[in-house]
């Protein structure tokens, strides 16, 4: 474990900074001049902040405290101001996550940043955690790297992919990780290697601190061929997944030797709905919010119904891939 304060490598594009920290208190529509956790911050701070727009399902209650950091140093400053016992939830693009209707206690940090740094350094591809995975895939292809194309099919950020070992189309994130940077709850940056983690299928432990960056070792390859494969993968994804409707990606992990979508479809659950939530007719392992009116409770109830039905009819216990966060 190596202590780090260097940040993105030289030549990487810096994160786009925000305005000076400010807070909006939604209750009553008023403003507060002395919000919690605001001393010296430069990002965007809000209290009692609705979270639905930060999730790909477009559902969920409010966060006690919401913070959008201006950059990595601002993120560290915010974390250092949090009481040690205060719950902390991190979002990227809000996919693979169900935020319950009762909201999220403590602080929620949104890491996605369109200005996140990407760079090639010492033969490795560097990415800030706030970078979208498809952006990393295209960057790697542009620099004649191979085998990063699968990242174009992951609807999340690099930080989220690191936290769950996200994968698709035969690729998995941690297969290519050389090292990662983590921000601890004490507000200190540390660089860690894969040897510091237990990594498996959609599993990474221990999840201590916040992933802030990753260095990836992709093999050299044909950049033009990689870009063609990215295009083909995205066309396949568009043709087979309900991307035009609010969804959170695959809901369940694939059981060994099988596919969750096949089991769900075999049980006649395509199109089954609870409230405003529905099992997608296009891909059975997706739950969609077609009218934007589903409550998180509808989605959670539908997840439970699918699990119970598949268990009863096939004997297979589906394991949710999505994380469920917050109060009912």
WOFENBEL-V164991 format. One line per field, one symbol per residue. ss: DSSP state (@ for helix, = for strand, . for the rest). psi: psi as a letter, one per 40 degrees, with the letter a starting at -180 (. if undefined). A space follows every 10 residues. Layout:
ss->???
psi->???
//
This chain:
ss->.==....... .......... .=.==.@@@. =......... ...======= .@@@...... .=======.. .@@@@@@@@@ @......=== =.....===. ...======= .......=== =..=====.. .=@@@@@@@@ @@..=...@@ @@@...=@@@ @@@@..==.. ==@@@@==== ===.....== ==.@@@.=== ..===....= ======...= ..@@@@@@@@ @@@@@@@@@@ .....=.... .=.......@ @@@@@@.... ..==..===. ......===. .....@@@@@ @@@@@@@@@@ @@@@.....= ..===...
psi->hhihedaiih eihiihiaii hiihhdheei ihegiifehe ieahhiifhh edeeieefii aiidhhhhid addddddddd ehidehihhh iceeifhhhi deahiaihhh ehhdeiiiih hfeihihide iidddddddd ddffiieedd ddehfaiddd dddefiiife iidedehdii hhhieefihi hiideeihha hfhhiighah heiihigiii ahdddddddd ddddddddde igeeihieah diihiheahd ddddddefeh ehihbeiihh edheehhigd eeeiiddddd dddddddddd dddeehhhhh diihiah.
//
